[in-house]
Amino acid sequence: MSREEAMKKLSRIASRVTSASGPIASEIGRAVLANGEDGQDDTSMNPEGDLSVSDGEVISVLQKWLTAKYAIDMAYRSYADRLHGPWRDSLVDHWHDHAKEERSAAYDIAMKIVGMGADPNVTMVQVPAATPSLELMMTNLMKLELEAIATGREIVRMAGGRQSLRVMAENLLLVDTQHLDDLRRMFPMAGG
């Protein structure tokens, strides 16, 4: 490539960067990848593939999922502190394990948000109120898990060609569905 061609290419990249509407880092990457050697768009080189939705939309849903993860983590810990009965110690340990997994998932989601050029920002976490009833606590936990699963599935649908996002979401969904299965298996003990 001649110096003149290189300067034209840099000029095209610079104009794309200055007119970027999303996070600058991802826009720079797209601009660089979009300018193939022949000056034509070459999105086949983009490791994330064709994007079905904007980064901003994905980040918004990731923020929602992050908030859900924090809420589940806090609910497991809060409810575990309030348990009564002969099985209390076993269930507290089990719910604390779930809380650790939720916290780990929250970290993964937060790092994905950072990687996409945004700030993982959760301003308020709500733990559903519950009397010291095991049945009510488990019902609330199941609802929280189902909400997180729905949001995770939304991320999978939005992932498009973002393979790493899709794999992360699918792995986190696997853990969430295991938590839901555990709660469903334990639920009869609330009635007896």
C-alpha positions, 0 to 999 in steps of 0.5 A: 500500500502506498503512503497516499493510500494509507493516508486516505485509509486513515482519513476514512477511519478518522472520519468514522471515529469522529462521527461515532455514536456509541462507545468510542473503543468499539467504534474504532474497532469497527471502523478499522475492521470495516476498511479492508485492504481494498477500501471496501467494507470487510465485516467478515474480519470482525470476530464478533460477526454481524451485529443484530442490535446496537451495543447500547441496547445490549449494554442496557439489557446487561445492566438489567441482568446485573441488577437482577444478579445483585438482587438474587445474591442479596436475597439468598443471603438475607433469607438465609439469615432468617431461616429457622428449623432443624435443617437451617444450617444445611440450607444456609450453607446451600443458599450461601453457595448459590449467593457466591455463584450469583456474585461470580455471575454478576462479576462476569456480566460487569466485566462484559459491560466494561469490555463493551465500553460502558460502566456497570452501574447498579444504583438500587437493589430490591430484595422482596419482603418475606415473612420468616416463611420458608415457602414465601422465601423460596417462592420469591427466590424462584421468581427472582431466578425466573426473571434473571433467566428471562433477561439472560435469554434476551441477551442470548437472542440479542447476541447476534454474532457476538460469540463470547457474549452468547457463550457467557450468557448460556453458561450463566443461564445453566447455573440459574436453571440449576438454582431454580431446579434446586429451589423446586426440589426443596420446595416440598420441604416447606410444606412439611 
